[in-house]
Amino acid sequence: MNAFLGENALRAANDRKEVTVVERDVIGHLIDVERQASDLTLEANAEADKRKKAAREKADAELSFASASIAEELDRSFEASRAACDVALRREFDTYIERLEAMPRDQVAFAACLDEYFSG
């Protein structure tokens, strides 16, 4: 029941001109109870908003912490993978250099090739 209905009942009782003191007291009491209920509802809504805000802040903090932890783990994993790739690349490059150095060199043929190319 809202205050409007209580006030309407009071008006209706006044219109009858037969309002007794008891009726006025009962209607007044009902209006007071309705106002108290409205106040309690407002307080409950305020408390609910406060709790929702606290829960949201807690969830945001937990999400932020979890995100930071995941990002740190991904960074470590990336750095480890990159280091492994660097080692593999260096090993492959060293193997290539060894193969080149192991190839026999025909300096006479190379000099002849250069002479032919540059002399025209």
C-alpha positions in Angstrom: 0.0 0.0 0.0 1.4 3.4 -0.9 0.9 6.7 0.8 -1.5 7.8 -2.0 -3.9 5.0 -1.1 -3.8 5.9 2.6 -4.4 9.5 1.8 -7.3 8.5 -0.4 -8.8 6.4 2.3 -8.5 9.4 4.7 -10.2 11.7 2.1 -13.0 9.2 1.5 -13.6 8.9 5.2 -13.6 12.7 5.5 -16.1 12.9 2.6 -18.5 10.6 4.4 -18.5 13.1 7.3 -18.8 10.1 9.5 -15.1 9.7 10.4 -14.6 8.6 13.9 -11.5 9.3 15.9 -10.6 5.6 15.8 -10.8 5.6 12.0 -8.5 8.7 11.8 -6.1 7.0 14.2 -6.1 3.8 12.2 -5.6 5.6 8.9 -2.9 7.8 10.4 -1.2 4.7 11.8 -1.4 2.9 8.4 0.2 6.0 6.7 3.0 6.0 9.3 3.6 2.3 8.8 3.7 2.8 5.1 6.2 5.6 5.5 8.4 3.4 7.7 8.2 0.6 5.1 9.2 3.1 2.4 12.1 4.2 4.6 13.2 0.6 5.2 13.0 0.0 1.4 15.2 3.0 0.8 17.7 1.9 3.4 17.7 -1.7 2.0 18.4 -0.3 -1.5 21.2 1.8 -0.2 22.7 -1.1 1.6 22.3 -3.3 -1.5 24.0 -0.7 -3.6 26.9 -0.4 -1.1 27.3 -4.2 -1.1 27.2 -4.4 -4.9 29.8 -1.7 -5.1 32.1 -3.5 -2.6 31.6 -6.8 -4.5 32.4 -5.1 -7.8 35.5 -3.5 -6.4 36.6 -6.9 -5.0 35.9 -8.7 -8.3 37.8 -5.9 -10.2 40.8 -6.3 -7.9 40.8 -10.1 -8.3 40.5 -9.8 -12.1 43.4 -7.3 -12.1 45.5 -9.5 -10.0 44.7 -12.6 -12.1 45.4 -10.6 -15.3 48.7 -9.4 -14.1 49.7 -13.0 -13.0 48.7 -14.3 -16.4 50.6 -11.5 -18.2 53.7 -12.2 -16.1 53.5 -15.9 -16.9 53.1 -15.2 -20.6 56.1 -12.9 -20.6 58.2 -15.5 -18.9 57.1 -18.1 -21.4 57.8 -15.8 -24.3 61.2 -14.9 -23.0 62.0 -18.7 -22.5 60.8 -19.5 -26.0 62.8 -16.6 -27.5 65.9 -17.7 -25.6 65.4 -21.3 -27.0 65.0 -19.9 -30.5 68.1 -17.8 -30.2 70.1 -20.8 -29.1 68.7 -22.9 -31.9 69.4 -20.1 -34.4 73.0 -19.7 -33.2 73.5 -23.5 -33.4 72.2 -23.6 -36.9 74.3 -20.6 -38.0 77.4 -22.2 -36.4 76.7 -25.4 -38.3 76.4 -23.5 -41.5 79.7 -21.7 -40.9 81.4 -25.1 -40.2 80.0 -26.5 -43.4 81.3 -23.5 -45.4 84.7 -23.8 -43.8 84.8 -27.5 -44.5 84.2 -27.0 -48.2 87.3 -27.3 -50.4 88.4 -24.1 -52.0 89.6 -24.1 -55.6 91.4 -20.7 -55.6 92.8 -21.2 -59.1 89.3 -21.8 -60.6 87.9 -18.9 -58.6 90.7 -16.5 -59.9 90.1 -17.7 -63.4 86.4 -17.0 -63.0 87.0 -13.5 -61.8 89.5 -12.8 -64.6 87.0 -13.9 -67.2 84.2 -11.9 -65.6 86.1 -8.7 -65.1 88.1 -8.8 -68.3 85.1 -8.9 -70.3 
